Amino acid sequence: MINAKKLLVLAIAGMLGATIANATGNEALIKEGRKVFTTKKLGNCLACHAVQGDAGIPQTGDIGPKLANLDTYPKEYLFNKIWNPNKTVPDSVMPPMGKSHKITRHQVDALVAYLQATTKAK
């Protein structure tokens, strides 16, 4: 029979394992989102946007707003803004990245993860 101490150790180990797996998965998603942001054949977001917090990419985009403090926005809001910006701003010059099938739902999720992790409010 497992005593309470062993049960507690097993429970903590399970929680730590889940946390580590989630962190590793989130890091992979963030990395994928950065690729979408910077790749011309995918999002090519850097063509129009500068992004706070990632000095490793060109900050020349000035057509759209500088992307900053996006961790303060709900994920669903950012997803919808990328998927189809014309829904909230009918005359937006930003292309509907998801609706037009330029990028997938998963890639939009990855992009949101990257933007929220990179542009944290200071």
N, C-alpha and C positions, 0 to 999 in steps of 0.2 A: 504494500500500500504506500502511495506517495504521501509524504507528510506536507504540512502547510508551507514550510520553508522551500522545499523542492518545487512545489506547485507555483509559488511566487516567483522563483528564479526562472522557471519555464515560461511563465506569463510575460515576465519582463523581457526575456530573450526573444520571444515571439513578437512583442511590440517593437523592439529594436530592429529586428529583421525586417518587419514591414516598413518601418520608417526609413531604413537604409535603402530598401528596394524602391520606395516611393521617391526618395531623393535622387537615386540613380536614374530612375525613369524620367523624373522632372528635368534633370540635367541633360538627358538625351533629347527631350522635347525642346528645351531651350536652344540647344545646339542646332537642332533641325530648323527651328524658327529663325535663327540667325542666317542660316543658309537660304531660307525663303526670302528673307529681307534683302540679302545681298546678291542673289542670283538673277541675272537678267531674264532668263527663260522662265523663272518662277514669279515671285512677287515684284522684284526689282524696285522695292520700296525706296532704296537709297537714291534713286533717280529724282525723287520729288521731296523726300524727307531727310532731315538731319535727325539723329537720335541721341538723346542725352545718355551718357554712361558707357558708350562703346567707342573708345578712341581708336580701336583697331580697324575701323572702316572709314571711308571718305565721308566727310560731313558737308558735302557740296549741295545736297538737295535743298532747294529753296522755293519750290512751287507750292508744296503743301506745308502745313505747320510743322515746327520742330516738335518731335515727339518726346515729351518729358512728363514725369509724374504719372505715368499710366497705371501704376500699381494702385492708384486711388480710384480707378474706374472699375465697375463690375466687368468680369470676363465676358458676360453675355453682351453687354453694350459694345465692347471692343470687337467681339466676333461679328456682330451685326454691322458695325461700321465698316469693317473690312469686306465682309461678304457682299453687302449691297449698300454702299453709302448713299445712293440716290433715294433710298426709302425714307431717310430722315432729312436729307438735303437734296431735293429734286434736281437742282442745277449743279451738283458737285462735279468737279472735274476729275475726281478720283474714280478710276474704273471699278466696276463691281467685280472684284477679284474672284469671289466664289461663284456668284450667280452666273458669271460669264465662263465658268469652268476653267479659268486660268490656273487656279489652285484648288486643292481639295478641302473638304471640311477639316480633315486631320491637319493639313498644312496651315489652315487658318488658326486652329487651336494651338499649333506649335508657334506660330507667329505671335499670338496673344501671350503665350508663356514667355517667349523671348522679350517682348516689349515690356511686360510687367516686371520681369526680373531685372532688366537692364535700366529701365527709366525710373527707378524707385525715387520717390520724393525724399529730399534731404532735409 
